[in-house]
């Protein structure tokens, strides 16, 4: 490869896109791929499901079911979990999910990716209220500017899921569901401040009646932050972040059998960064560069029911826009614009026979991704998927699902996927067996098909990546259900992976492997003390037998929560351990690259809150109590110690 200058890193393209395209002695699939697929969940969560959210999941079958009936491995994070741990950025909550690895690149606004069960970050589909928010142009979803604004619950579904969710759901699906107004009149305001000149505020106003619900909310966040680059590697300049988000969510029910829903969410962010790529072995130079990003998601959906609710029809339209630019000392150096348009239809038919309950779901989705940037003109890809899914429950003990899907693609071969799951309950002993097997695909990205810059030429002949995998688990409740353990093993294989080859990319034959085990433990240790433990072992290999980057073999977290003062106060301790992992280092002058080791680390966080009265709540937290120096990406600092205090007023 020639020694030509490296162009500025665009805000919407992960820096690893360049790293993975460089020649190297070992095959590491460090790459940026988009995950593109969505669903219609806004109205499918019924009023009953919303009243008992912790026991009901939607993502596993696209209709609300009790979590115990899911044969797929799924974890639910509730609004109460987020408040106890004082989560401000959604990605931090995912650190406590079995099978999930979070990779954060430096300062507060550093690119933040999530890997599920060892899959690439772009092989995980991310949804916000039914809108897929993966980068339409060429990358995984960046969680860095996703605040916890009005998040009601997060469902993390693991394993190949393309039958229900289409392209990119290889590792699984992260489904973020925001709250809806649930009172005739509700309003709240919150403010928080602390270390690194950090300030955050939010407010919401909502109302709910017999025929409607509406919630308007907004949040802003600013911090001077810390250095994107690791200070112990010679970088000391602070890199700040500014984020503002406004959201509206509402529904209108003109008749008992008809509901119309609308969701609009707009985010504007600005993050400072240093002019170097992760893993560069050259001395780091502080710089005055920043990335400005704007994201807007919109979804309209209608739900119509027939036969006294036995037959549901959901018709939806979604649009997701991403616009971004990078600036150096105020001069624009890169600009990109991309969007996704989607139309989808879902039909659910519920019926019963003897001792069995049945659900038949038919799906159609048409989606187009369009992008242009400084280096290439407008390009697009289109996909239409048709799927059928069948769910049966026998004698309230055995629950089976089967599904198949065909995807029509305009630029590469069509694809077929299927999925089988089973769950069996033993109420007498408090046990549950759950298992699933499925296949998935991930389509090439616009960047991979059409290129990115003079350094990287696209390959229009690329074909979708393909995967298959299974999991098998046992869940056991003990001590009058005060203790619940769930242990699962999994094995996923990916073929036809897209990897760098000189200045372009190719499909490579041979399996990329990921296998391991997940353990979760939920315990009510006493009336006031509860604990949640998560542990994951993941072994990964590329087709040449090398370990995939940024996937530690061992990850664990422990959350202890203690209630006091007649439940007016609670105290939360979070301990997170990440074992050693492999990453890539390279010389950006010669483009030579080689594997490096990321050391293991443990981070401890503390949080407390106190309910003063019916309106006021005070809270505070300490992140990284012992100020541990660590890296989740080579050359990029982890979160530094910070102390924060705040108050919330509920009208």
N, C-alpha and C positions, 0 to 999 in steps of 0.2 A: 504494500500500500504506500502511496506517495506521502511525503512529508508535507502535506498542505495544511493550512491553519484549520483548527477545529471550529466550526460555526458555533454561535451561541446556542445554549441549550434552550429549546422552546418550553414554555410552561406546561403545555398539555402533552408533551412527549417525555416519557421517563428517560432519565439520563442513561439507563441501562440499555436502551435501544442501540446506542452507539457502542457501548462496551461489548455487547453480544455479537456484533457484526465484525469485530476485529479478528484476524487470524490468531489462533492460540493453540497450544499443544494439546489441550484437553477440551472436551466438548461440554461446556456448561450452558445450560439453557437459560441464561440471564436475558430476559427479553421483555418486550412490551407488546402485548397483544390485547385487542379489545374484547370485552365480553358483551355480546349484544343479544338481548332477549328480554321479554317482559311478561307481565301478567296483568290481570284485572282483579285487584283485591279490594278496592275501595269499598264497594258495596257488598262483596261476598262475605265479609265478616259481619255476621248477624248481630242483632242486639243481644241475644242470649250469649253469644261468644264473647262479646265485649264485657259482659258482666262477670265472666269467669275466665279472664284471659290466661292466667297461669296454667290452666288445665286444657286449653284448646289451642291447636295449631292450625295454620292455614296453608303454609308453604308445602307441606309434605304431599298433599293431594289437590291443592287449589280450591278445596272446600273445607269449612271448619270441621275438625274432628277432635275427639279427646286425644291428648298426646300419647296415651298408652296404646292407642290403636295404630300408631305409626310404626311400620316396619323399618323405616329409614331412621338413621341417627339424627336427632334434632335437639338443639339446645335453645331455650328461651331465656332472654334477659328482659326483666320487667322494668317498668318505670321506677318501682321501689328499689330495685337493685341499683339503678343509675343514681338515685338520690342518696342512698346509703353510702356509696363509694364516691359520690360527688364527681361523677364523670362529666367532663366538659366537651370532650371530643370523642365521637362514637367509637373510634378505633381503640381507645383505651379499654372500653368494655369488652372488646373482642379478645383481649389478651387473656381473659379468664375462661375462654371457651375451649373445651377439648378439641384437639385436631387443628386449631388455628394458630398461626404464627404471624405476628405483626412486625413489619420492618419499617422503621422510621429513619429518615435521612436527615439528621442534624437538627437545625433550629426549629422553632415552634411551627413554622410553615413548611418544613421539609416534606418531601414526597413520602406518603405513608401508604404502604401496600399490605394486603392480607393474603396469606397462603393457606389454603385448606387442604389438609391431608397431603402435603408435599407437592400439590399441583402448583403451576405457575400462578402468579397473582392475577394475570389476565384470563385465567381459566376458572375464575370464580365470578359468578353473576351477582351484581349488587342492585337491589331494588329499593326505591323510596316510594311508598304508597302506590305500588303497581307500575312505576315508571323505572325502566332500566337506565342506570346512570353511568355505565361504563363509557369510557372515552370513545366516541364514534370514529375518531380518526385513526387511532392506533395504540391504545394503551389500556391498562387496567384502571379501575377507579382509584383516584387519589383521595384518601380519607382526610387529608390534612386540614381542609376547611369545612368539614362536615361537623357542625356543632350539634349538641344534643337537644336542639330546639323542639319542644313538644313531642319528643319520642315516647311513645306509649309502650312499645315492646320491640325487641329484635329477635327474629327467628333465624337460626343458623342451621341450614340443612346440608348434610355432608354426603358425599358420594356422587357418582355420575347421575345427572338429573335432566338430560336434554329432552326426554320425552315430554315433560311438562314445561320446560323452560327454554328449550332450543339451544342455540349455539353458545358455547363458552361455559356452560354449567358442568364442567368436568370435575372440579374439586367440590363443588356444591353451590349453594345459593345463600346470600345474606339478604334477608328481607327486613327492611326497616319500616315500621308502621307507626305513624304519628297519631296523636290523640284527636278525638272529635269532641266538640262541646257536649257536655252531659248535664247541664243545669240551665234553668231558665235565664239566669244571668250570672256570668262568672268573669272575674278579672284578677290579674295578679301582676306584680312587678318584682324584679330581683336585681340586686347590684352586688358586685364582688370586686375586690382588688387585692394586690399583693406584690410579690417579688417581680423583678424585671420590669417595673412600671406597668404592671398588668392591670387591666380593667375590663370588666365584662358587665353587661346589663341586658335584661330582657323584659318584655311585657307582653301580655295577651289579653284579649277581650273576646268573649264568646257568649252565645245564647243557644238554647235548644227548646223547641216546642214540639207539638204533636206532629207537625208536618215538615219541620225543617230543623237544621242545625247549622251553625256557622261559627268559625273560630278564626280570628285574625291575630297573628303574633309576630314578633320581631326580636332579633337578638344581635348584639354587636360585641366584638371582642378585639382587644388590642394589647400588644405587648412589645417591649423592646427586645425581648428574647435573649438568647445566648448565641454563641457562634455556631454556624452550620457545620464548620469543620472542627475536628477535635482539637481542643486547645493544647493538649499535650503533643500534638503533631505540628504546632507552630501557627495556629489560627486563633485569634483572640477577638476579632470584631463581632459585635452583637448583630444578629440578623432578626429583624422583627417581623410581626405578622399583624395584619388588619383584616377582619372579616365582618361582614354585615349580611344578615339573612332576614328576609321577610316571607311569611307564609300565610296563605289562606286555604282553609279546608271547609267545605260545606256540602250539605245534602238537602234535597227538596223531595218530598213525598206527596205528590198531588192526589194519589190514590193508594189504597192498601197494597196493590200489586205492582206499583211502579215507584222507582227511586232514581233520582238524577243526582250525580255527584260531580264535584269540581275540586281539583287540587292545583294550586299554583305555588311554586317555591322559587325564589330568586336569591342568589348568593353573589356577592361581590367581594373579592379578596385581593390583597396585595401582600406578597411575601418577599423579603430580602434574601439574597443568596450570594455565594461567592463564585467567582468565575473559574471553577474547576469541576471536573467530573469525579464522582465517587470512585475511590480506589487509585487515583492518580498518585504515583510515587514521587513526583516532583514537589519541590517546596510550594506551599500554598500561599497565594497572595490575596490579602483582603481586597475587596472591590465594592464599588457602589452599583450593584445590579439588583434588579427586582423583577418579579413576575406579577402581572396584573391579569386576573382571571374573572370571568363572569359566566355564571351558569343559571339556566332557567329551565324548570320542568313544569309541564302543564299536562293535565289529564282530565278528560271529560268521559263520563261513563253513565250508561243507563242500564238499569236492572229491571226486568219485567218477569213476573211469575204467573204461571198458569196452574190449573188443577189444584187449587188450594195450596200452592207453594211447592207442589211436587216437581214442577218443571220450571227451572230458572233459565233465563236468557240474559247474558251480559254482553253489551256492545260498547267498546271503548276506543278512544282515539288519544294518542299521546304524542308529545313533542318534547325533545330535550335539546337545548342549545348550549354550546360551549364556545366562548370567544376568549382569546388570550393573546398577550403580547409580553415580550421581554424588553427591558430598557436598561441601558448602560449610561450612567450619569445623565439621565433624562432623555436620551436619544433612543428611539425605538430601533431594535435590532432584529425583531422577529414578530410575526403576526400570524395567527391562525383562526379559522372559523370552521365550525363543524356543527352538524345537527343530525338528529334521528327523527324520523316520522314513523309512527306505528298505528295500525288499525287491527283490532282483534275482536274475536267473537268466541264466547264460551257458553256452552249449553250443559246444564246439569239436570239429570233426571233421577229422582229418588223413588224407589219402590221397595216393597217388602213381600216375601214369600215364606210361609211357614216360620222357621226359626232363623231366617236370613234377612238382612238388610242390604240393599244394593244401591250403588251410585254409578251412573254412567255419564262420563264427561266427554264432550266433543269440543275440540279446539281448532281454531284457525287464526293465524297471525301473519300479517304482511308488514314487513319492515324495510325501510330504506335508510342507509347511512350516507351522508354527504359531507365532504370536507374540502377545504382549500387552505393553502398557507403560502408563506413567502417563497417556497421552493417548488410547489406544483399547483396547477390550476384545479378547477372543480372536478372531483372524481366521486363516484358513488358505487355502492353495491346494494343489491336487493335480494331479500330472502322471503319465501312464503312457506310456512310450516303448517301441516295438518296432522292432528293427533287424536287418538282415542284412548281413554283411560277407564278402567273398570275396577270398582272397589266393592268387596263383599264382606259382611260381618256375619259369622255363624255362631249362634247360641251365645252371643256376647262374650266369646272367648277367643275365637280364631278370626283374624282379620287379614284378608289377602287383597293384593292389588296387582293388576297387569296393565301394561300400556305399550303403545307403539306409535311411532311418528315418522312422517316422511317430509323432508325439507327440499323445496325447489330453489335452486340457486341460479343466478343469472350469469355468473362469471366462472364457476367451477362446478364439479360434479355434484349431483344431488346426493343426499345422504338419508340413511334409515337408522333409527335408534329404537331401543325397547327397554323395558324396566319391569322387574318383578319384586314384590316385597311380601313379607309375612310377619305377623305378630301373634303370639299365643300367650294367653294369660292363665296363670295358676293362682286363683284367688286364695285357695286354702293355705298356700305356703308363701304368698306375697311375691311370687316370681313372674317374670315376663321374658319370653324369648323373642328377639327381633332380628330380622335379617333382610338383606336386599341385594339384588344384583341388577346391574344396568350398564348401558352403553351411552356414550356422549360424543359430541363433535365440537370443534372450535374452528370457525371459518377464518381464513386469512384476513388480516387487517388492511385498511386502505394504505397505510404506510408500507406494509410488506408488498402489496401488489403494485404500488405506483411510485415508491421511493420516498425519500425524505430530503436529501440535499445532494450536492455534488459528490459527497463521500459515499452515498448509499443509493443504489439503483434498485427499484422494485423488480419483482418477478411475477408477471401476469399469469404464469402457468402454475402457480401454487394451488395445492389441493387442501381441503380441510384436514385438521388433525383429528385423530380418532382415539377413543379410549374405552376401556371396559374395566369393571371392578365390582367387588362385593364387600359386604361387611356382615359380621355375625356377633350378636351381643346378648348378654344376660343382665337383666335388671332385677334387683332383690330389695324388698323392703323388710325392715326388722324393727323391733322395739315399738310395736303399735304404730308403725309407719313414721316414727321419728328419725329413722335412719334409712337412707336410700342409696344403694350402690348400683352403678351401671358400668359394665366392662365390655368393650367392643374391640374386635380385631378387624383390620381392613387390608385390602390389597387392590391397588389400582395400577393399570398398565396403559401407557400412551404410545401410539404408533403414528408414523407419518409426521413427526414433530418438525416444526419450522425452525431452522437454525441459520446462523450467519455463515456465508461462504464468500470470503473476499469482500467485494463491495456490494453484494446482494444477499439473497436468502434462498434456501432450497428446502424441500421436504426430505427428511432423512428417514430411511427405514430402520427398523429395530425398535425395541421397547424401551421407553423411559419408565422406571419402576418406582412405586412408592408403597410401602407396606408398614404396618405398625399396630399400635394398640392405644386405646383411649380409656381413661378411667375418670368417672365423676362420682363424688360422694357428697351428699347433702345430709346434714345432721342437725337436729334440734338437741343440743347438748343439755339445755335446761330451759326453763320457761323464758329466760331472758337472753340466752346465748345460743347463737346458731353458727354453723360453719359450712363452707362450700369449698371442696378440694377438687382440682382438676389436674390431671397428668396425661401427657401424650408422649409416646415413643414413636418416632418416625425414621425409617431407613429409606433413603432415596438413592437411585442410581440413574445415570444417563445411559444411552446405548453402549458407551465405552466402559461402563462400570465405575465411572467417577461420581462422587457425591454431588448432588445439586446444591447450588449456592444458597446461603441464608436460610437453610432448613436445619435447625439444631435437632439432634436426635432426641434430646430430652428437654421437655418444657413442663413446668408445674406452677400452679398458683394456689394460694390459700387465702380465703376471705373469712375473717371472724367478725361477727357483728353482735354487740352487746347493748341491750336496751336497759334503761335505768329511769329512775324518777317517775314511776308509773307510766312508762312508755313515752314520756315527754322528751327524753334524750336518747340518743344512741351513738355508739362509738364503733368505728370500723377500722380494722387492720387488714391491709392487703399486702401479701408477700408474693413476689413473682420471680421465678427462677428460669433462666434460659441457659442451656448447656452450650458448649462450644460448637461452632459451625464453620463452614467454609465460605469464603467469598473470593472475588477476583480483584487483584491489583494489576495495574498496567501503567505503562509509560506513555503519556499522550503525545510524545514527540516521535517515538518509534512504533507505537501501537503494539508493542510486545506485552503479553499478559501472562499471569501465572496465578495459581491459587494461593491464598493466604488464610490464616486461621483467625477467627473471631473468638476471643476468650469468653468463657462462661461468666455469668454475673447474676446477682440477686438484688432486686430493688424492693424497698419497703415504703409503703404509703400509709398515712394515718388520716382519718377524717372523723369529724364529730358534728352533731347538729342538736339544737335544742328548740322545742316548740314552746315559745313564751306564752302564747294564748291562742285563741281561735284564728288570729290574723297573722301574727308575727312569728317568723322562724329565723334563728341565727345559726350560722354554720361556719366551719373552718376546716382547713386541711393542710397537710404537709406532704408534698411530693418528693420522692427520693430522699427519705429522712436522713440517710447516712451519706448523701452526696456521692454515690458510687459513680466512678468514671467507667463508661462502657460504650460499646459500639454495636449497633444492629446492622449497620452498613459500614464497610471498611472506609475509614477517613472521615466519618460523620459522627459527631457527638450524640450521645443519648440525652435524655431529659435531665436537666440539672435541678438541684434542690430548690424548692420554692415554698413559700408560706403564703396562704391566701385566706381572707376572711370575707364574709358576706352576710346579707340579710334578704329575706323574702317576705313580701306582704301579700296576703290573699284576701281579696275583698269579699 
